[in-house]
Amino acid sequence: MVKDPPSYQIRKSHILLWIGLFIIVLSSMRILWMDWFPDQRQVPIKNGQLDLRDWKAEDGGILLLDGEWEFYPSQWLQGSSRQHATGELEPRLISVPGGWNEALPGEGEKPTPYGFASYRLRILVDPEEATNYNIRVPSVRTSSELYVNGRLLAKSGQVADVKEEYTAKNLPYSTSFAADDNGVIELVIQAANYVDSRNSGIVRSVTFGSEEALARAMKLSVSMQTLGAVIFLMHSVYALILFLLGNREKRLLYFSLLALCITISNVFSNDEKLFHQLFYIGSDWDFRLSNMAFIIGCYALLECTNHRELPYWSRMYPVYTAINLGTAGITMFLAPHQVIMLFPIYFLLAAVAVVITIMAIFKRVIQDIKHHLLLLCSMLVLVHHLLWSLFWRESGLSMIHYPVDLVISMGCLASIWFKGYFNMHANTRELAATLQRVNDHKDQFLANTSHEFKNPLHSMLNMSQSVLKRERPSLQNRSIKELETILAVGRQLTLILNDLIDVMSLREGNPRLQKKTISIQPIVTGVIDMLQLNAEVKSVAILNQIPEDFPSVMADESRVIQIVFNLLHNAVKYTNEGNITIQAFADSGRAYIVIADTGIGMDEDMLKRLFLPYEQASASETMIEGGFGLGLSISKQLIELHQGTLEVSSAPGEGSTFTFSLELAGMNAEEEQSGSNPFEPVGLRWTPIQETAVAGLEEVERMPPAAKQPVVIENSRDRPRLLIVDDDPVNLQVLEAILPPDEYDVTMATSGKEVLAVLDAQEWDLVISDIMMPQMSGYELTRRIRERFTLTELPVLLLTARSQPKDIQSGFLAGANDYVTKPVEAIEIRSRIEALTTIKQTVREQLRLEAAWLQAQIQPHFLFNALSAVTALSDVNLDKMRTLLDEFSHFLRYKFRFQNTDGLVPIEEELSLIRSYVYIESVRFEDRLQVVWELDDCEELKVPFLSIQPLVENAIRHGIMKRTRGGKIHIRIAVRTTHAEITVQDDGVGMSEAKLQQILDRKAEKRSGVGLINTDQRLKRHFGAGLRIQSVLGKGTEVTFHVRLGMK
């Protein structure tokens, strides 16, 4: 066995010593209380009479009128309904306090708590002593009247000999009076009860004394009970406040509930019943609320401890909780006599709560007595209170209410929460200091990293600029565009790196500003050129409405460029379509520059955090990611360094407006103007972006924003057709460079809406989509695609900057086939594209082979039946035989033609095949087969090869000819505005719902052929939608599909 070290044993002995002293102090306080407030004496009462002629009321003593009182069951001694038969019936003697159940016979002479009766006591005092006396009646169930020497002095409720005239009310009352001339005081208490099933009558001790002594005692009792109630209520309130404003520790909430329940019990049930002195709510609700508070308090007491750590109890606790809360709820709807029937359950629940609480506390204390000392003290005080209360009760002592123990116990529990709160506060301060240090290190790291990035970045930009300038005449347009994109992106990155460097310089002190007279208009124009590519791809127009003659300002040129870039970049980033306008006006010696956009706007919460470092709108809400969240914060600080202001106004969905001010230059501004380029930041050589930087989007630029369509780079069916969507034009151009036009046909789009608009324009082999896009995210776009195409019919490859498992899982759940993490690697994305397009090509090849097989397939019985019909006609009708041979020959020629099985054919070719097939079948079945043709003018219409004939064949073989009488088939082509609707309808045997569900399912176990399935998938591949089948068993089947007009 491992023993505790000696030092630990010494500390434990010290703790036990202090605990012993604590218990001694508690007991000493009790003894002092008993000395300061002596108990109320009990004097013997015999045969309903008390002799106090030798007792001096001036001594301040208070007597308990406990003993034998005269008892008159079912009789009134006083009042208007007084009965005069008292002399004819000897009174019984009954012990007070105590119930009258045994002394009040009910039906069949059985004891009962219900009925009415009178109590009488004669008190003899010294007639020479002129003293005003006082009597206090604490509780008479459940209504009573007090008569002194024949006078009604006090009452509670309304007594009556019938229930209909009775009113229950059991509140304490007291009254003052004097003895008669003979020194006799006759007390008569008349009581009635018709609702309480417990022992009725005088159930608590009646006190008697001088008026001054009893008033003093009552005042002290009320004060102590009020003090206890206020203290417990304060505990409840502050615990609730800590819970709401703090760390939401649930035990704080339960502690608040426990203190509230104790408060309710005190003000409802203690001797003075303080609550009812202010608001009387009726005896029924008084009874319900006090008992419910008792039960809820037991539950809250458990929750204030770690009771779930006890073995086996955790399994029983849900049952206990259900019983406890269920009992509390039921209590609120029961009558008092029904509530009394639940008392055994109340006591059992309370006993379990107390035992489990003590066990849980002991377990904690045993584990670590030092850190759970307050918890131990709280338990010891509670046990100390229970033991002393039991001692007072058994010894017959009647003392003034003693609240100290409960107050100390609750104070210890409260101290635990305060201690935890202060420890948490200290930990929070320490953590805040640590986070501040980490934040400083982070800023320093970013600044150092930015410095390291700037040199190689500038080298790349200068070399790219030199190559572009030197080799422009010999470069292809594609190469020129890509080099200029590199320059544009590099310059944006330079300004972002400047922001990162400024984080530290602004924090360490005011950076030096090189103020000079500058013009705002050319600076804004230069920044617009830098961001023009981003804006045009998003259908956003940037309008510079600052006049060329706008007054100059006195500012640091590079810093103003930085400010304007940050504000404009933010506007472009969060504006999906519309306008961004830049205006300026002068007022009171200052220039005000206003940048307004029609973007997504901001709510109040975001406006409060807008200018804090590293703050950004949630990517999950805006579907826009990227950036550091530093631009606006740094811009605000830079503007303030210029003694200016930056203000913002915004509302969700209504755009944002940023306004900043700068100092106007003096009258000689033009003379002070520097000869340097007005848009040349320190360390960055600036060349305006040429129009060829967006050469690949020239056609898009000439269109109005609403008419912009996806940009098609190449288009040849010999190569995989890729549909790429990303709201960032740089990403699109990078992908265009990675996917050469001699290997891929690439169509680029900038939004999910554009993709959905062109999805049916042609057949695609793969959709490549960014996840974070405004208006419609990549997840939503994938879900919309999956509503029309399966994983193999149209694969989807997602591009994501976030590779967390949750993000990847969301993509697969939406229906993506694969994902690539940005920034993309050329080898990786080409490998993924090859794998996914191979799957699509394999599926296409399978469909082609199935179509070819379907074309070549001729059922043997069909040939046999056709030849038999020819033979039969040779003897009876040679002309009809020749016609049948012609149609049969045409049918076979069409069937064995294997060109263009994967493409579209004119509708007339398909109808010609159907006419031949229908003629052959009509010769065979004669009147059993009727064909109705309903054809609109559709000569220009094209359909997939063998798309209608299998439907007709299926309708005849499996629909009409399953009936003995045959049936009718309708072949209908209806031309609409944008499409033609083709329908094959029969009145055959129809299909059940189960058969209908599996007829187009390749995985169905009982599938007999591929005709309908192959036709359905080929239609989906060409038009984005397949067959729509409706059928009713016994009534027939209708098969419909749509073909877009103008397909080639």
Secondary structure as UniProt FT lines:
FT   HELIX           6..36
FT   STRAND          41..42
FT   TURN            47..48
FT   STRAND          49..52
FT   TURN            53..54
FT   HELIX           57..59
FT   STRAND          62..64
FT   STRAND          67..73
FT   TURN            80..81
FT   HELIX           86..88
FT   STRAND          92..96
FT   TURN            101..103
FT   HELIX           107..109
FT   STRAND          115..125
FT   TURN            127..128
FT   STRAND          133..137
FT   STRAND          140..141
FT   STRAND          143..148
FT   TURN            149..150
FT   STRAND          151..156
FT   HELIX           163..165
FT   STRAND          173..177
FT   TURN            181..182
FT   STRAND          184..193
FT   STRAND          201..202
FT   STRAND          207..210
FT   HELIX           211..245
FT   TURN            246..247
FT   HELIX           250..269
FT   TURN            271..272
FT   HELIX           274..278
FT   HELIX           283..303
FT   TURN            304..306
FT   HELIX           307..309
FT   TURN            311..312
FT   HELIX           313..331
FT   TURN            332..333
FT   HELIX           336..341
FT   HELIX           343..367
FT   TURN            369..372
FT   HELIX           373..395
FT   HELIX           404..471
FT   HELIX           472..474
FT   HELIX           477..508
FT   STRAND          515..518
FT   HELIX           520..537
FT   TURN            538..539
FT   STRAND          540..544
FT   TURN            548..549
FT   STRAND          553..556
FT   HELIX           557..573
FT   STRAND          578..587
FT   TURN            588..589
FT   STRAND          590..597
FT   HELIX           604..609
FT   TURN            610..611
FT   TURN            613..614
FT   HELIX           619..622
FT   HELIX           631..641
FT   TURN            642..643
FT   STRAND          646..650
FT   TURN            652..653
FT   STRAND          656..664
FT   TURN            667..668
FT   HELIX           669..672
FT   TURN            678..679
FT   TURN            682..683
FT   HELIX           691..697
FT   HELIX           698..702
FT   HELIX           705..707
FT   STRAND          711..712
FT   TURN            717..718
FT   STRAND          721..725
FT   HELIX           729..738
FT   TURN            741..743
FT   STRAND          745..749
FT   HELIX           752..758
FT   TURN            759..761
FT   STRAND          766..770
FT   HELIX           778..786
FT   TURN            787..788
FT   TURN            791..793
FT   STRAND          796..800
FT   HELIX           805..814
FT   STRAND          818..821
FT   HELIX           826..856
FT   HELIX           860..874
FT   TURN            875..876
FT   HELIX           878..895
FT   TURN            899..902
FT   STRAND          904..906
FT   HELIX           907..925
FT   HELIX           926..928
FT   STRAND          929..935
FT   TURN            939..940
FT   STRAND          942..944
FT   TURN            945..946
FT   HELIX           949..955
FT   HELIX           956..960
FT   TURN            961..962
FT   TURN            964..965
FT   STRAND          967..975
FT   STRAND          979..986
FT   HELIX           993..998
FT   TURN            999..1000
FT   TURN            1002..1003
FT   TURN            1005..1006
FT   HELIX           1011..1023
FT   STRAND          1028..1032
FT   TURN            1033..1035
FT   STRAND          1036..1044
FT   TURN            1045..1046
//
